[in-house]
Amino acid sequence: MLSLQHTNFKSFLLLIGISFYFLPTTFGQIDHWETVVYETDIWSYNVPDSPVDEDWNTLSFDAGSWPTGSGGFGYGDGDDNIILPSGTISVYQRIAFDIVDTNEIGAAALLLDYDDGFVAYLNGVEITRALMDGAGQPDYDQLASGLHEAQAYSGEYPAQFTLSKFFLSNNLNMGTNVLCIQTHNESEFSSDLSSRPYLFLGINTTSSDYDPAPDWFNPPVILESSNLPIVIINTTDGVSIVDDPKVSALMGIVNNETGLNYVTDPFNEFYGLIGIERRGSSSGTFPKKAYGLETRAPDSSNYNVSIFDWPIDNDWILYAPYTDKSLIRNVLTYKLGNEMGEYAPRTELVEVVLNGDYIGVYVFMERIKQNPGRVNIDKMEYYDTSGNDLTGGYIVKVDKTTGGGIVAWTSPYAQAPPAWGAVRYQMHDPEIDEMHPLQLDYIEQYITDFETALDGPDFDDPEDGYRPYINVQSFIDFMIVNEISKNVDGYRISTFLHKERESEGGKLKAGPLWDFNLAWGNANYCEGGETDGWEIYFNSVCGGGGDLNNPFWWNRLVEDENYTHELNCRWQELRMTTLHTDSILAFVDEMEIYLTEAAERNFQRWPILGSYVWPNNFIGDTYAEEMGYLRDWTTERLEWMDDNMFGSCEDLSLTENTSQNINIYPNPTSGESKLMFSETIENGQIIIKNMTGQTLLSTPLINTNMHIIDLSTYAPALYNIQIYDNETLISNLKIIRQ
């Protein structure tokens, strides 16, 4: 909940004139919806071959020299009234419309069927944009930053953008207004372009001053309450959020300890200034956008806070599950990662209202970075250039560069066969432009030395091979999670590594886990939807000469019998605890119930159930069907891995070297279990240890043939129970705490 530190932040807000409990959040009351602009209305338009007057989108601009015609605009899709020349890079269009009474309008909805990118304006003020990088008006010859196919001509619903009462009160005029759209193509060689806009008004009275809304129109979702925390964000002056730079905004979070959360409730989890920007690579092409944000002080400097009782920091992410129609694939993955003992980002499912527009279910989560509460390695300063300080901490990633990543170095070793490209490494924290050259040289050399040892003839030697360089269990756990989820992006994209200082162990660790939205059977390419096969052999299925293929490490590691033995033992242990089928399915069931109402709103806002969204392997007509598929796929995947796991682990058994019959029930347990001895123990002892050998509890056994142990306060894991009688070990049992 709201930390004391952030409670003090209220005084700063009041000093700069911000009321703590005021943040415009809702629409006006809506009685019905009407249409004020149709795509087929008469528009003025311009297909420019030179810069356009920057005032073209204002009410005062004289467009008398522009041609006019009935929209929509485009070519190539067979649905346009005004056919533009093939090779058109951009089209500018504007239309004037009259408002009878602004007080009667509680909201508005812009629907736009577009291909490929656009920026929309009302009276010169930007409403929203898609696939147009930068801020301000794009140049007439700027290309869209990605591909977006028009939807309406194939029977799908156009993109919808909601204008709140707050935005309209500042930007909508009584009388004449102008709606302007500039649409841009991704390439001058593109086969199509589309721009088909509509503007609908939410009327808060029974009056009827405009045209009826068509039957196919879906009114915007209005969020009033939720069992999920509610995040409300308003950007300064309602400006659109772009990829870069961050724009200023206010964010409030309602998170009541009991009962529902209402948009009208005080912000009791967080209230303050933020900087916010869009984020994502392939996901950036989806209409539901993901955002990166930083909490800020009044002077715009970073401001560390605790949100949802997490460790304090200033970097956060609002992840947008769109192609993942379960909404929980990342949530599930990070939960498992944390329960396995390695850090993975903390998550909270929330519903979000942005500038008055309900934008659906999001995952509020931590950004990966060095922090004692996140990746717990020592912070690397620029002057750390020698001795122990130089040896850590580093966070390195293998990833695409489309999100602005910079290649720090390229591995001298080829990817796993049959691919022949090389792994390209990026620096994540510290970023490359913050590093001393000696630091970059050190981490590059360390990872290259690891690869050299792994590639060498003595790779499996415990002293001369790869083991001195890496934390083996972290690599095993990383591999297990990527394999149970059959993550098509695993190992080759969104893969993080981090290195401690020598004083902390000094080895390279795999992780944290990141970006599993295309995992768990959600990809229809490269066998991602199949429940059999190993993802470490991705290159044999899909690999080529490009850069986005698996490193050779994983194939090489499973050639080491000691590694596969440890892998098999760890797998068996986890299958009895964290990765037990019942445990995973119970969490999915819990999330389905928890999200029932919120998911209904989300898929009303983004009506994609029953439709293919790249790269869905399964298309469910309902949310329940999507969750059912996730359960069925996971069950089959776990069974396949049980039958095909690398290596063996005969030494992992629940009962060992017992000299008398001892029964333990229940096992697994979530709390108490009863130990029954066939013979009375006169003077003995029971010791409980974790799997690293640490003694957690030691209790005497005096003249008894029964003992109850309580593991309810222990973390889910596998534990050793040693039973002594007169200092003689008579039994060594294992018990699973679920």
Backbone hydrogen bonds, N-H to C=O, Kabsch-Sander energy under -0.5 kcal/mol:
donor,donor_aa,acceptor,acceptor_aa,energy
2,L,268,N,-1.9
3,S,306,S,-0.6
7,T,3,S,-2.3
8,N,4,L,-2.1
9,F,5,Q,-0.6
10,K,7,T,-1.6
11,S,8,N,-1.1
12,F,8,N,-0.6
13,L,9,F,-1.9
14,L,10,K,-2.5
15,L,11,S,-1.9
16,I,12,F,-1.3
17,G,14,L,-1.5
18,I,13,L,-3.0
19,S,17,G,-0.6
22,F,19,S,-1.0
23,L,21,Y,-0.7
28,G,106,G,-2.0
31,D,29,Q,-0.5
31,D,203,I,-3.6
32,H,203,I,-1.7
34,E,201,L,-2.5
35,T,211,D,-3.6
36,V,199,L,-2.6
37,V,199,L,-1.7
41,D,38,Y,-1.2
43,W,41,D,-0.6
43,W,69,G,-2.9
44,S,94,R,-2.6
45,Y,67,P,-2.5
46,N,92,Y,-2.4
56,W,53,D,-2.1
58,T,55,D,-2.1
61,F,58,T,-0.9
63,A,61,F,-0.8
66,W,63,A,-1.7
69,G,43,W,-1.9
71,G,41,D,-1.9
71,G,69,G,-0.5
73,F,195,S,-2.3
74,G,82,I,-1.7
75,Y,193,L,-2.1
81,N,72,G,-1.0
82,I,72,G,-2.5
83,I,81,N,-0.7
84,L,74,G,-2.2
84,L,82,I,-0.6
88,T,85,P,-1.5
91,V,183,T,-2.1
92,Y,46,N,-3.0
93,Q,181,I,-2.6
94,R,44,S,-2.5
95,I,179,L,-2.0
97,F,177,N,-2.1
99,I,175,G,-2.8
104,E,101,D,-1.4
105,I,102,T,-1.6
106,G,104,E,-0.6
106,G,202,G,-2.9
107,A,202,G,-1.0
108,A,163,L,-2.0
109,A,200,F,-2.5
110,L,161,F,-3.2
111,L,109,A,-0.6
111,L,198,Y,-2.2
112,L,159,A,-2.4
113,D,196,R,-1.9
114,Y,112,L,-0.7
115,D,194,S,-1.8
117,G,184,H,-2.4
118,F,130,A,-1.9
119,V,182,Q,-1.8
120,A,128,T,-2.6
121,Y,180,C,-2.8
122,L,125,V,-2.8
123,N,178,V,-2.7
124,G,57,N,-1.2
125,V,122,L,-2.0
127,I,120,A,-3.3
128,T,120,A,-0.9
130,A,118,F,-2.2
142,Q,139,D,-1.8
144,A,185,N,-2.3
145,S,131,L,-2.6
154,S,151,Q,-1.4
155,G,152,A,-2.1
156,E,151,Q,-2.2
159,A,112,L,-1.2
161,F,110,L,-2.8
163,L,108,A,-3.4
164,S,162,T,-0.6
164,S,355,N,-0.8
168,L,164,S,-2.6
169,S,165,K,-2.4
170,N,166,F,-1.0
170,N,167,F,-0.6
171,N,167,F,-1.3
172,L,168,L,-2.7
175,G,99,I,-2.2
175,G,173,N,-0.5
177,N,97,F,-2.4
179,L,95,I,-2.6
180,C,121,Y,-2.4
181,I,93,Q,-2.7
182,Q,119,V,-2.4
183,T,91,V,-2.5
183,T,181,I,-0.5
184,H,117,G,-2.9
185,N,89,I,-3.0
190,S,187,S,-1.6
193,L,75,Y,-2.2
194,S,115,D,-1.7
195,S,73,F,-1.9
196,R,113,D,-1.9
198,Y,111,L,-2.6
199,L,37,V,-2.3
200,F,109,A,-2.7
201,L,34,E,-3.1
202,G,107,A,-3.2
203,I,32,H,-3.1
203,I,201,L,-0.8
204,N,104,E,-2.8
211,D,35,T,-1.9
213,A,33,W,-1.0
217,F,214,P,-1.5
223,L,221,V,-0.6
224,E,222,I,-0.5
226,S,261,N,-2.4
230,I,254,V,-2.1
231,V,229,P,-0.5
231,V,351,E,-3.0
232,I,230,I,-0.5
232,I,252,G,-3.1
233,I,231,V,-0.5
233,I,353,V,-2.8
234,N,250,L,-2.3
236,T,248,S,-2.5
238,G,235,T,-2.4
239,V,236,T,-1.6
247,V,276,I,-2.7
249,A,274,I,-2.2
250,L,234,N,-2.5
251,M,272,G,-2.7
252,G,232,I,-2.7
253,I,270,F,-2.6
254,V,230,I,-2.6
255,N,253,I,-0.6
261,N,226,S,-3.0
263,V,224,E,-2.1
265,D,262,Y,-1.8
268,N,266,P,-1.1
269,E,253,I,-2.2
270,F,253,I,-1.0
272,G,251,M,-2.1
273,L,296,R,-0.6
274,I,249,A,-2.6
275,G,294,E,-2.2
276,I,247,V,-2.3
277,E,292,G,-2.4
278,R,242,V,-2.4
279,R,290,A,-1.9
284,G,281,S,-1.1
285,T,282,S,-1.5
286,F,283,S,-1.5
289,K,287,P,-0.8
290,A,279,R,-0.7
291,Y,318,L,-2.4
292,G,277,E,-2.6
293,L,316,W,-2.6
294,E,275,G,-2.3
295,T,314,N,-1.7
296,R,273,L,-2.7
297,A,301,S,-2.7
300,S,297,A,-2.5
303,Y,295,T,-2.8
305,V,313,D,-2.7
307,I,305,V,-0.5
310,W,307,I,-1.6
313,D,305,V,-2.1
316,W,293,L,-2.9
316,W,314,N,-0.5
317,I,365,M,-2.5
318,L,291,Y,-3.0
319,Y,317,I,-0.7
319,Y,363,V,-2.8
322,Y,320,A,-0.7
325,K,323,T,-1.2
327,L,324,D,-1.0
332,L,328,I,-3.3
333,T,329,R,-2.0
334,Y,330,N,-2.7
335,K,331,V,-1.9
336,L,332,L,-2.2
337,G,333,T,-2.4
338,N,334,Y,-2.4
339,E,335,K,-2.2
340,M,336,L,-1.6
341,G,338,N,-1.4
342,E,337,G,-1.5
348,E,364,F,-1.8
350,V,362,Y,-2.6
351,E,229,P,-2.2
352,V,360,G,-2.1
353,V,231,V,-2.6
354,L,357,D,-3.0
355,N,233,I,-3.2
355,N,353,V,-0.5
357,D,354,L,-2.4
358,Y,221,V,-0.6
358,Y,356,G,-0.6
359,I,352,V,-2.6
360,G,352,V,-0.6
362,Y,350,V,-2.7
363,V,319,Y,-2.5
364,F,348,E,-2.9
364,F,362,Y,-0.6
365,M,317,I,-2.7
365,M,363,V,-0.5
366,E,346,R,-1.4
367,R,315,D,-1.1
371,N,375,V,-1.8
374,R,371,N,-2.0
375,V,369,K,-1.9
376,N,374,R,-1.1
377,I,375,V,-2.2
381,E,379,K,-0.6
384,D,381,E,-2.0
385,T,383,Y,-1.6
389,D,386,S,-0.7
390,L,386,S,-0.8
390,L,387,G,-1.0
391,T,387,G,-0.5
391,T,388,N,-1.2
392,G,389,D,-0.8
393,G,499,K,-0.7
394,Y,499,K,-1.3
395,I,429,D,-1.6
396,V,497,L,-3.0
397,K,426,Q,-2.6
398,V,495,T,-2.7
399,D,397,K,-0.5
399,D,424,R,-0.5
404,G,401,T,-1.7
408,A,425,Y,-3.4
409,W,425,Y,-1.2
411,S,423,V,-3.1
415,Q,421,G,-2.8
416,A,550,N,-2.0
419,A,416,A,-1.4
420,W,544,G,-1.1
421,G,544,G,-0.7
423,V,413,Y,-0.8
425,Y,409,W,-2.8
425,Y,423,V,-0.5
426,Q,397,K,-2.7
427,M,406,I,-0.5
428,H,395,I,-2.6
428,H,426,Q,-0.5
429,D,395,I,-1.6
432,I,427,M,-0.5
434,E,431,E,-2.2
435,M,432,I,-1.2
439,Q,436,H,-1.1
440,L,436,H,-1.7
441,D,437,P,-2.4
442,Y,438,L,-2.0
443,I,439,Q,-2.3
444,E,440,L,-2.1
445,Q,441,D,-2.3
446,Y,442,Y,-2.5
447,I,443,I,-2.2
448,T,444,E,-2.2
449,D,445,Q,-2.6
450,F,446,Y,-2.1
451,E,447,I,-2.4
452,T,448,T,-2.6
453,A,449,D,-2.5
454,L,450,F,-2.4
455,D,451,E,-2.1
456,G,452,T,-1.1
459,F,456,G,-1.3
461,D,458,D,-2.1
465,G,461,D,-2.1
466,Y,459,F,-1.9
469,Y,466,Y,-2.1
470,I,466,Y,-0.8
471,N,508,L,-2.8
472,V,470,I,-1.0
475,F,471,N,-1.4
476,I,472,V,-2.4
477,D,473,Q,-3.0
478,F,474,S,-2.2
479,M,475,F,-2.3
480,I,476,I,-2.6
481,V,477,D,-2.3
482,N,478,F,-2.0
483,E,479,M,-2.0
484,I,480,I,-2.9
485,S,481,V,-1.5
486,K,483,E,-0.8
487,N,482,N,-2.2
488,V,486,K,-0.7
490,G,487,N,-1.8
492,R,490,G,-1.3
493,I,489,D,-2.1
495,T,398,V,-2.2
496,F,494,S,-0.6
496,F,512,P,-0.6
497,L,396,V,-3.0
498,H,509,K,-2.4
499,K,394,Y,-2.3
500,E,507,K,-1.4
504,E,501,R,-1.7
505,G,502,E,-1.4
506,G,501,R,-1.8
508,L,469,Y,-2.7
509,K,498,H,-3.3
511,G,496,F,-3.3
519,A,516,F,-1.3
520,W,485,S,-3.4
521,G,485,S,-0.7
521,G,528,G,-0.5
524,N,615,P,-1.7
528,G,525,Y,-2.1
530,E,527,E,-1.1
537,Y,534,W,-1.2
538,F,535,E,-1.7
540,S,537,Y,-1.1
541,V,537,Y,-0.8
541,V,538,F,-1.3
542,C,538,F,-3.3
543,G,538,F,-0.7
543,G,539,N,-0.7
549,N,547,D,-1.2
556,R,552,F,-1.9
557,L,553,W,-2.8
558,V,554,W,-1.7
559,E,556,R,-1.6
560,D,557,L,-1.9
561,E,559,E,-0.6
564,T,560,D,-2.4
565,H,561,E,-2.0
566,E,562,N,-2.3
567,L,563,Y,-2.8
568,N,564,T,-2.5
569,C,565,H,-2.5
570,R,566,E,-2.7
571,W,567,L,-2.5
572,Q,568,N,-2.6
573,E,569,C,-2.5
574,L,570,R,-2.7
575,R,571,W,-2.5
576,M,572,Q,-0.9
576,M,573,E,-0.7
577,T,574,L,-1.1
579,L,574,L,-2.8
580,H,577,T,-1.6
584,I,580,H,-2.2
585,L,581,T,-2.7
586,A,582,D,-2.2
587,F,583,S,-1.6
588,V,584,I,-2.0
589,D,585,L,-2.6
590,E,586,A,-2.4
591,M,587,F,-2.6
592,E,588,V,-2.2
593,I,589,D,-2.1
594,Y,590,E,-2.5
595,L,591,M,-2.3
596,T,593,I,-1.0
599,A,595,L,-3.7
600,E,596,T,-1.4
601,R,597,E,-1.8
602,N,598,A,-2.8
603,F,599,A,-2.6
604,Q,600,E,-0.8
604,Q,601,R,-0.5
605,R,601,R,-2.5
606,W,602,N,-2.5
608,I,606,W,-2.4
610,G,620,G,-2.0
611,S,608,I,-2.2
616,N,613,V,-2.9
620,G,618,F,-0.5
626,E,622,T,-1.7
627,M,623,Y,-2.3
628,G,624,A,-2.3
629,Y,625,E,-2.3
630,L,626,E,-1.9
631,R,627,M,-2.1
632,D,628,G,-2.6
633,W,629,Y,-3.0
634,T,630,L,-2.1
635,T,631,R,-2.4
636,E,632,D,-2.2
637,R,633,W,-2.4
638,L,634,T,-2.6
639,E,635,T,-1.9
640,W,636,E,-2.2
641,M,637,R,-2.3
642,D,638,L,-2.2
643,D,639,E,-1.7
644,N,640,W,-1.2
645,M,641,M,-1.2
652,L,649,C,-1.4
653,S,651,D,-0.8
656,E,732,N,-1.7
659,S,730,I,-2.3
663,N,676,M,-2.3
665,Y,674,K,-2.0
669,T,736,I,-2.7
673,S,709,I,-2.3
674,K,665,Y,-3.4
675,L,707,H,-3.5
676,M,663,N,-2.8
676,M,674,K,-0.5
677,F,705,N,-2.6
678,S,661,N,-2.0
681,I,704,T,-3.0
682,E,680,T,-0.7
684,G,701,L,-3.7
685,Q,724,Y,-1.7
686,I,699,T,-3.0
687,I,722,Q,-2.7
688,I,697,L,-2.6
689,K,720,N,-2.4
690,N,694,Q,-2.0
691,M,718,L,-0.5
693,G,690,N,-2.0
696,L,688,I,-3.3
697,L,688,I,-1.4
699,T,686,I,-2.7
701,L,684,G,-2.1
703,N,682,E,-1.0
703,N,701,L,-0.5
704,T,681,I,-2.0
707,H,675,L,-2.2
709,I,673,S,-2.5
711,L,671,G,-2.5
711,L,709,I,-0.5
714,Y,711,L,-1.8
717,A,737,R,-1.0
719,Y,735,I,-2.7
720,N,689,K,-2.7
721,I,733,L,-3.1
722,Q,687,I,-2.9
722,Q,720,N,-0.5
723,I,731,S,-2.6
724,Y,685,Q,-3.1
725,D,728,T,-2.3
726,N,683,N,-2.8
728,T,725,D,-1.3
729,L,727,E,-0.5
730,I,723,I,-2.8
730,I,728,T,-0.6
731,S,723,I,-1.4
732,N,656,E,-1.8
733,L,721,I,-3.1
734,K,654,L,-2.6
735,I,719,Y,-2.5
737,R,717,A,-3.0
737,R,735,I,-0.6
738,Q,669,T,-2.7
738,Q,736,I,-0.8
